[in-house]
Amino acid sequence: YVCPKFKKQPRQKLYIPSKEEIAEFLQYVDLKWMLCTNLKHGFMYSVLFRLYYTTGLREMEGATLKWININWESGKINVENGKNNKSRYVFVADDFIELLKRYLKKMKDMYVLPEFIFPNKELNDHISDTKLRCDFAKFRRNFYNDSTKHKNLNIHRFRHCYVVHKLEEVISNGENIDNFIMYLCRQLGHVSIYETYNYIHSVEHMLPSSSKFITSLSEEVYKHEISD
């Protein structure tokens, strides 16, 4: 007999916005940021949300980035505040570096440049998780009108979108998914590929064409530890 209290519950299916929906949402943030935040530099959300979507960074990994963490030549970002205090490098596209440069110029025109890329109101620290989540909730409510399908969307969903959309791209291009899983594991800051597989499993319902590729990966590959 298993007490009902401890019975395993079915995994909740996450709603993953499409690329087009993400693009529309980001355009809304570009135009309406003044309605959703009291920060004079609230335009930073246009950059921060794109960073989450294009890199798969965790919420506070992106929020705590400093200007010194960016290598402008290579497009490499040093993520110091990773899970379990582990640091790693992620790469961003050239167009995102250009976006950062425009954002940097705008911040310099308004303020003495703060240490953090995404600062709080007083410019003496990074944006707090509470403020970040509160402002995101305002963007979501105003854009989606808080319909049932979207009311549970949060910042972490950008990370899921990154995984889903990247896997769709890799599969449609006929690329080697084994190699990409290794890259994805490093990019997401996972300790092992098995952790990455479990993460993918949470959004597998959005990737019906990928199941035969994912399930074909060997158990040895799943458990392979990535060394520093």
Disulfide bonds with the S-S distance in Angstrom:
none
